[in-house]
Amino acid sequence: MHPNAVKALVLVAMLAILAVAAVPMVILLDLTGDGTGWGMCEDGISSCRVGNFRGPRLAMVLMLVLIGLAALLRFIVWVSGLSGRPNRRSSGYRNDDLYIP
């Protein structure tokens, strides 16, 4: 895989992680500016009646998305490392050789 493509994929994954992590702050900023909090409070924060599970459900969805994006980032880095790893069978390694990547 081309090094610049790997850098671009890592950058996109990192920006996606930062964007998802910023969602709660954006919701709170919207609520303080007399907004609806992205639909959480239809008439603003003064008349907001949020159920007991709406906040934890949003937190759970955000955490699952963050974990998925972190796994995607780890997969990208793992795949990019495969191209630089020497082939153990063709490079003359024996079973008693110590291989340190």
DSSP file (Angstrom, degrees, kcal/mol; ACC not computed):
  #  RESIDUE AA STRUCTURE BP1 BP2  ACC     N-H-->O    O-->H-N    N-H-->O    O-->H-N    TCO  KAPPA ALPHA  PHI   PSI    X-CA   Y-CA   Z-CA
    1    1 A M              0   0    0      0, 0.0    82,-0.0     0, 0.0     5,-0.0   0.000 360.0 360.0 360.0 138.5    0.0    0.0    0.0
    2    2 A H     >  -     0   0    0      1,-0.1     4,-2.0     2,-0.0     3,-0.4  -0.392 360.0-131.3 -66.4 136.0    1.3    3.4   -0.9
    3    3 A P  H  > S+     0   0    0      0, 0.0     4,-2.3     0, 0.0     5,-0.1   0.853 106.6  52.5 -59.7 -35.8    2.6    5.4    2.1
    4    4 A N  H  > S+     0   0    0      2,-0.2     4,-2.2     1,-0.2     5,-0.1   0.860 107.6  52.1 -69.5 -33.5    0.6    8.5    1.2
    5    5 A A  H  > S+     0   0    0     -3,-0.4     4,-2.4     2,-0.2    -1,-0.2   0.895 109.4  50.0 -67.1 -38.8   -2.6    6.5    0.9
    6    6 A V  H  X S+     0   0    0     -4,-2.0     4,-2.6     2,-0.2    -2,-0.2   0.923 110.3  49.8 -64.6 -43.8   -2.0    5.1    4.4
    7    7 A K  H  X S+     0   0    0     -4,-2.3     4,-2.3     1,-0.2    -2,-0.2   0.900 111.5  49.1 -61.1 -40.7   -1.4    8.6    5.8
    8    8 A A  H  X S+     0   0    0     -4,-2.2     4,-2.4     2,-0.2    -2,-0.2   0.909 111.7  48.3 -66.6 -41.9   -4.6    9.8    4.2
    9    9 A L  H  X S+     0   0    0     -4,-2.4     4,-2.4     2,-0.2    -2,-0.2   0.902 112.3  48.9 -64.9 -40.9   -6.6    6.9    5.5
   10   10 A V  H  X S+     0   0    0     -4,-2.6     4,-2.5     2,-0.2    -2,-0.2   0.909 111.4  50.4 -64.6 -41.4   -5.2    7.4    9.0
   11   11 A L  H  X S+     0   0    0     -4,-2.3     4,-2.5    -5,-0.2    -2,-0.2   0.915 111.0  48.2 -62.6 -43.9   -6.0   11.1    8.8
   12   12 A V  H  X S+     0   0    0     -4,-2.4     4,-2.1     2,-0.2    -2,-0.2   0.914 112.8  48.5 -63.7 -42.4   -9.6   10.5    7.7
   13   13 A A  H  X S+     0   0    0     -4,-2.4     4,-2.1     2,-0.2    -2,-0.2   0.909 112.4  48.4 -64.9 -41.4  -10.0    7.9   10.5
   14   14 A M  H  X S+     0   0    0     -4,-2.5     4,-2.4     2,-0.2    -2,-0.2   0.909 111.2  49.8 -66.0 -41.5   -8.6   10.3   13.1
   15   15 A L  H  X S+     0   0    0     -4,-2.5     4,-2.2     1,-0.2    -1,-0.2   0.874 110.1  51.4 -64.5 -36.6  -10.8   13.2   11.9
   16   16 A A  H  X S+     0   0    0     -4,-2.1     4,-2.3     2,-0.2    -2,-0.2   0.901 109.4  50.0 -66.4 -40.2  -13.8   10.9   12.1
   17   17 A I  H  X S+     0   0    0     -4,-2.1     4,-2.3     1,-0.2    -2,-0.2   0.924 112.5  47.1 -62.9 -44.3  -12.9    9.9   15.7
   18   18 A L  H  X S+     0   0    0     -4,-2.4     4,-1.3     2,-0.2    -2,-0.2   0.878 111.3  51.5 -65.2 -37.2  -12.6   13.6   16.7
   19   19 A A  H  < S+     0   0    0     -4,-2.2     4,-0.4     2,-0.2    -2,-0.2   0.915 111.8  45.7 -66.6 -42.7  -15.8   14.5   15.0
   20   20 A V  H >< S+     0   0    0     -4,-2.3     3,-1.1     1,-0.2    -2,-0.2   0.889 111.2  53.0 -67.9 -37.8  -17.8   11.8   16.8
   21   21 A A  H 3< S+     0   0    0     -4,-2.3     4,-0.3     1,-0.2    -1,-0.2   0.771 106.0  55.1 -67.7 -24.2  -16.1   12.7   20.1
   22   22 A A  T 3X S+     0   0    0     -4,-1.3     4,-2.2    -3,-0.2    -1,-0.2   0.536  81.6  91.8 -85.7  -6.9  -17.2   16.3   19.6
   23   23 A V  H <> S+     0   0    0     -3,-1.1     4,-2.4    -4,-0.4     5,-0.2   0.910  83.4  50.6 -59.0 -46.4  -20.9   15.5   19.2
   24   24 A P  H  > S+     0   0    0      0, 0.0     4,-2.3     0, 0.0    -1,-0.2   0.898 111.4  49.3 -60.6 -36.9  -21.9   15.9   22.9
   25   25 A M  H  > S+     0   0    0     -4,-0.3     4,-2.6     2,-0.2    -2,-0.2   0.902 110.2  50.1 -67.3 -39.4  -20.2   19.3   23.1
   26   26 A V  H  X S+     0   0    0     -4,-2.2     4,-2.2     2,-0.2    -1,-0.2   0.890 109.9  51.4 -65.6 -38.6  -22.0   20.5   19.9
   27   27 A I  H  X S+     0   0    0     -4,-2.4     4,-2.1     2,-0.2    -2,-0.2   0.927 111.8  46.6 -63.5 -44.1  -25.3   19.3   21.4
   28   28 A L  H  X S+     0   0    0     -4,-2.3     4,-2.2     1,-0.2    -2,-0.2   0.897 111.5  50.9 -65.8 -39.3  -24.6   21.2   24.6
   29   29 A L  H  X S+     0   0    0     -4,-2.6     4,-1.2     1,-0.2    -1,-0.2   0.882 109.8  51.0 -64.2 -37.0  -23.6   24.3   22.7
   30   30 A D  H  <>S+     0   0    0     -4,-2.2     5,-2.3     1,-0.2    -2,-0.2   0.896 110.0  49.9 -66.7 -39.4  -26.7   24.1   20.6
   31   31 A L  H ><5S+     0   0    0     -4,-2.1     3,-1.2     1,-0.2    14,-0.5   0.892 108.6  51.4 -66.7 -38.9  -28.8   23.9   23.8
   32   32 A T  H 3<5S+     0   0    0     -4,-2.2    -1,-0.2     1,-0.3    -2,-0.2   0.757 104.7  58.2 -71.0 -22.3  -27.2   26.9   25.4
   33   33 A G  T 3<5S-     0   0    0     -4,-1.2    -1,-0.3    -5,-0.2    -2,-0.1   0.021 127.5 -96.9 -93.3  28.1  -27.8   28.9   22.3
   34   34 A D  T < 5S+     0   0    0     -3,-1.2    -3,-0.2     1,-0.2    -2,-0.1   0.796  83.1 136.1  62.2  32.4  -31.6   28.3   22.6
   35   35 A G      < -     0   0    0     -5,-2.3    10,-0.2    -6,-0.1    -1,-0.2  -0.269  69.0-106.6 -94.4-172.4  -31.5   25.5   20.1
   36   36 A T     >> -     0   0    0      8,-0.1     5,-2.8    -2,-0.1     4,-0.6   0.438  46.3-117.0 -96.3  -1.0  -33.2   22.1   20.2
   37   37 A G  T >45S-     0   0    0      1,-0.2     3,-0.8     2,-0.2   -10,-0.1   0.896  75.5 -53.7  66.0  39.4  -30.0   20.1   21.0
   38   38 A W  T 345S-     0   0    0      1,-0.2    -1,-0.2     2,-0.1     4,-0.1   0.858 113.0 -43.5  59.2  39.5  -30.3   18.2   17.7
   39   39 A G  T 345S+     0   0    0      2,-0.3     3,-0.2     3,-0.0    -1,-0.2   0.439 113.6 111.0  92.5   0.3  -33.9   17.2   18.5
   40   40 A M  T <<5S+     0   0    0     -3,-0.8     2,-0.5    -4,-0.6    -3,-0.2   0.887  89.4  26.6 -73.8 -37.4  -33.4   16.2   22.2
   41   41 A C  S > <S-     0   0    0     -5,-2.8     3,-1.1     1,-0.1    -1,-0.3  -0.937  70.4-165.6-128.1 107.3  -35.4   19.2   23.5
   42   42 A E  T 3  S+     0   0    0     -2,-0.5    -1,-0.1     1,-0.3     3,-0.1   0.830  89.2  33.7 -65.1 -34.1  -38.0   20.4   21.0
   43   43 A D  T 3  S-     0   0    0      1,-0.4    -1,-0.3     4,-0.2     3,-0.2   0.130 121.5 -91.6-109.9  20.4  -38.7   23.8   22.7
   44   44 A G    X   -     0   0    0     -3,-1.1     3,-0.6     1,-0.2    -1,-0.4  -0.303  54.6 -59.9  95.5 177.4  -35.2   24.5   24.1
   45   45 A I  G >  S+     0   0    0    -14,-0.5     3,-1.1     1,-0.2    -1,-0.2   0.744 123.1  67.5 -74.1 -23.5  -33.6   23.7   27.4
   46   46 A S  G 3  S+     0   0    0      1,-0.3    -1,-0.2    -3,-0.2    -2,-0.1   0.819 113.3  29.8 -68.7 -29.2  -36.1   25.6   29.6
   47   47 A S  G <  S+     0   0    0     -3,-0.6     2,-0.5    -4,-0.2    -1,-0.3  -0.025  88.3 140.7-116.6  29.8  -38.9   23.2   28.7
   48   48 A C    <   +     0   0    0     -3,-1.1     2,-0.5    -7,-0.1    -7,-0.1  -0.617  24.2 177.8 -82.6 125.3  -36.8   20.1   28.2
   49   49 A R        -     0   0    0     -2,-0.5     2,-0.4    -9,-0.2    -1,-0.0  -0.856  12.2-178.8-125.0  92.9  -38.2   16.8   29.5
   50   50 A V        -     0   0    0     -2,-0.5    -9,-0.1     1,-0.1   -10,-0.0  -0.771  25.2-119.2 -97.9 136.9  -35.8   14.1   28.6
   51   51 A G    >>  -     0   0    0     -2,-0.4     3,-0.6     1,-0.1     4,-0.6  -0.139  28.5-105.2 -66.8 168.4  -36.5   10.5   29.5
   52   52 A N  T 34 S+     0   0    0      1,-0.2    -1,-0.1     2,-0.1     3,-0.0   0.756 116.1  41.1 -68.0 -25.6  -34.1    8.5   31.7
   53   53 A F  T 3> S+     0   0    0      2,-0.1     4,-1.8     1,-0.1    -1,-0.2   0.436  89.8  85.1-106.8  -0.1  -32.6    6.5   28.9
   54   54 A R  H <> S+     0   0    0     -3,-0.6     4,-1.9     2,-0.2     5,-0.1   0.930  94.8  42.7 -69.9 -44.8  -32.2    9.0   26.1
   55   55 A G  H  X S+     0   0    0     -4,-0.6     4,-2.5     2,-0.2     5,-0.2   0.946 116.3  46.2 -67.0 -50.1  -28.8   10.3   27.3
   56   56 A P  H  > S+     0   0    0      0, 0.0     4,-2.5     0, 0.0    -1,-0.2   0.863 111.4  53.6 -61.8 -33.4  -27.3    6.9   28.1
   57   57 A R  H  X S+     0   0    0     -4,-1.8     4,-2.3     2,-0.2    -2,-0.2   0.921 110.3  46.4 -66.0 -42.4  -28.6    5.6   24.7
   58   58 A L  H  X S+     0   0    0     -4,-1.9     4,-2.5     2,-0.2    -1,-0.2   0.907 112.6  50.6 -64.2 -41.5  -26.9    8.4   22.9
   59   59 A A  H  X S+     0   0    0     -4,-2.5     4,-2.4     1,-0.2    -2,-0.2   0.899 110.3  50.0 -62.8 -40.5  -23.7    7.8   25.0
   60   60 A M  H  X S+     0   0    0     -4,-2.5     4,-2.4     2,-0.2    -2,-0.2   0.907 110.9  48.4 -65.8 -42.1  -23.8    4.1   24.1
   61   61 A V  H  X S+     0   0    0     -4,-2.3     4,-2.3     2,-0.2    -2,-0.2   0.928 112.6  48.5 -63.9 -44.0  -24.2    4.8   20.4
   62   62 A L  H  X S+     0   0    0     -4,-2.5     4,-2.5     1,-0.2    -2,-0.2   0.898 111.6  49.8 -63.3 -40.3  -21.3    7.3   20.4
   63   63 A M  H  X S+     0   0    0     -4,-2.4     4,-2.6     2,-0.2    -1,-0.2   0.905 110.4  49.8 -65.6 -40.9  -19.1    4.8   22.3
   64   64 A L  H  X S+     0   0    0     -4,-2.4     4,-2.4     2,-0.2    -2,-0.2   0.901 111.9  48.3 -64.1 -40.1  -19.9    2.0   19.9
   65   65 A V  H  X S+     0   0    0     -4,-2.3     4,-2.5     2,-0.2    -2,-0.2   0.916 112.0  49.5 -65.9 -42.1  -19.1    4.3   16.9
   66   66 A L  H  X S+     0   0    0     -4,-2.5     4,-2.3     2,-0.2    -2,-0.2   0.905 111.6  48.5 -63.4 -41.4  -15.8    5.4   18.6
   67   67 A I  H  X S+     0   0    0     -4,-2.6     4,-2.3     2,-0.2    -1,-0.2   0.906 111.9  49.9 -65.1 -40.9  -14.8    1.8   19.3
   68   68 A G  H  X S+     0   0    0     -4,-2.4     4,-2.1     2,-0.2    -2,-0.2   0.907 111.8  47.4 -63.4 -41.6  -15.6    0.9   15.6
   69   69 A L  H  X S+     0   0    0     -4,-2.5     4,-2.4     2,-0.2    -2,-0.2   0.872 111.0  51.3 -68.3 -36.1  -13.6    3.8   14.3
   70   70 A A  H  X S+     0   0    0     -4,-2.3     4,-2.4     2,-0.2    -2,-0.2   0.893 110.1  49.9 -66.2 -39.0  -10.6    2.9   16.6
   71   71 A A  H  X S+     0   0    0     -4,-2.3     4,-2.3     2,-0.2    -2,-0.2   0.894 110.3  50.6 -65.0 -39.1  -10.8   -0.7   15.3
   72   72 A L  H  X S+     0   0    0     -4,-2.1     4,-2.3     2,-0.2    -2,-0.2   0.911 110.3  49.4 -63.6 -42.1  -10.8    0.6   11.8
   73   73 A L  H  X S+     0   0    0     -4,-2.4     4,-2.2     2,-0.2    -2,-0.2   0.917 111.1  49.3 -62.3 -43.7   -7.8    2.8   12.5
   74   74 A R  H  X S+     0   0    0     -4,-2.4     4,-2.3     1,-0.2    -1,-0.2   0.883 110.3  51.4 -63.7 -38.2   -6.0   -0.2   14.1
   75   75 A F  H  X S+     0   0    0     -4,-2.3     4,-2.7     2,-0.2     5,-0.2   0.903 108.7  51.0 -65.2 -41.4   -6.8   -2.3   11.0
   76   76 A I  H  X S+     0   0    0     -4,-2.3     4,-2.2     1,-0.2    -2,-0.2   0.928 112.4  45.9 -61.5 -45.2   -5.4    0.4    8.6
   77   77 A V  H  X S+     0   0    0     -4,-2.2     4,-1.5     2,-0.2    -1,-0.2   0.886 113.0  50.8 -66.3 -37.7   -2.2    0.5   10.6
   78   78 A W  H  X S+     0   0    0     -4,-2.3     4,-0.8     2,-0.2    -2,-0.2   0.920 111.2  47.3 -65.1 -44.2   -2.0   -3.3   10.7
   79   79 A V  H >X S+     0   0    0     -4,-2.7     4,-0.7     1,-0.2     3,-0.6   0.886 110.1  52.8 -66.1 -37.9   -2.5   -3.6    7.0
   80   80 A S  H 3< S+     0   0    0     -4,-2.2     4,-0.5     1,-0.2     3,-0.4   0.830 106.5  54.3 -67.6 -29.4    0.1   -0.9    6.3
   81   81 A G  H 3X S+     0   0    0     -4,-1.5     4,-0.5     1,-0.2     3,-0.4   0.683  93.6  71.2 -76.4 -17.8    2.6   -2.8    8.4
   82   82 A L  H X< S+     0   0    0     -4,-0.8     3,-0.7    -3,-0.6    -1,-0.2   0.849  91.9  56.6 -66.7 -33.2    2.2   -6.0    6.4
   83   83 A S  T 3< S+     0   0    0     -4,-0.7    -1,-0.2    -3,-0.4    -2,-0.2   0.797 107.6  47.3 -71.5 -27.7    4.0   -4.6    3.4
   84   84 A G  T 34 S+     0   0    0     -4,-0.5    -1,-0.2    -3,-0.4    -2,-0.2   0.513  88.8 101.6 -90.8  -5.0    7.2   -3.8    5.3
   85   85 A R  S << S-     0   0    0     -3,-0.7     2,-0.1    -4,-0.5     3,-0.0  -0.640  75.3-121.1 -83.0 131.6    7.4   -7.1    7.1
   86   86 A P        -     0   0    0      0, 0.0     2,-0.6     0, 0.0    -1,-0.1  -0.399  25.9-109.2 -71.2 148.9   10.0   -9.5    5.7
   87   87 A N     >  -     0   0    0      1,-0.2     4,-1.1    -2,-0.1     0, 0.0  -0.683  25.6-154.8 -78.1 119.8    8.8  -12.9    4.5
   88   88 A R  T  4>S+     0   0    0     -2,-0.6     5,-1.1     1,-0.2     4,-0.2   0.827  86.8  50.2 -69.8 -32.7   10.2  -15.4    7.0
   89   89 A R  T >45S+     0   0    0      1,-0.2     3,-0.6     2,-0.1    -1,-0.2   0.890 115.1  39.7 -75.9 -39.4   10.2  -18.5    4.7
   90   90 A S  T 345S+     0   0    0      1,-0.2    -1,-0.2     2,-0.1    -2,-0.2   0.600 104.2  67.6 -88.4  -9.3   12.0  -16.9    1.8
   91   91 A S  T 3<5S-     0   0    0     -4,-1.1    -1,-0.2     2,-0.0    -2,-0.1   0.407 112.6-103.8 -95.0   4.8   14.6  -14.9    3.8
   92   92 A G  T < 5 +     0   0    0     -3,-0.6     2,-0.2     1,-0.3    -3,-0.1   0.658  63.0 156.6  89.3  16.2   16.5  -17.9    5.2
   93   93 A Y      < -     0   0    0     -5,-1.1    -1,-0.3     2,-0.0     2,-0.2  -0.518  27.4-151.2 -73.5 142.7   15.2  -17.9    8.7
   94   94 A R    >   -     0   0    0     -2,-0.2     3,-1.2     1,-0.1    -1,-0.0  -0.665  29.0-106.2-105.0 168.3   15.4  -21.2   10.5
   95   95 A N  T 3  S+     0   0    0      1,-0.3    -1,-0.1    -2,-0.2    -2,-0.0   0.788 120.0  52.5 -65.3 -27.0   13.0  -22.4   13.3
   96   96 A D  T 3  S+     0   0    0      2,-0.1    -1,-0.3     0, 0.0     2,-0.2   0.495  87.1 105.0 -89.8  -2.0   15.7  -21.8   15.9
   97   97 A D  S <  S-     0   0    0     -3,-1.2     2,-0.6     1,-0.1    -4,-0.0  -0.500  74.7-123.1 -74.5 146.4   16.4  -18.3   14.8
   98   98 A L        -     0   0    0     -2,-0.2     2,-0.6     2,-0.0    -2,-0.1  -0.825  25.6-160.0 -90.8 119.6   15.0  -15.5   17.0
   99   99 A Y        +     0   0    0     -2,-0.6   -11,-0.0    -6,-0.0    -2,-0.0  -0.898  12.6 178.1-105.7 117.7   12.8  -13.2   14.9
  100  100 A I              0   0    0     -2,-0.6    -2,-0.0     1,-0.1     0, 0.0  -0.970 360.0 360.0-117.7 115.9   12.1   -9.7   16.3
  101  101 A P              0   0    0      0, 0.0    -1,-0.1     0, 0.0    -2,-0.0   0.516 360.0 360.0 -69.8 360.0   10.0   -7.6   14.1
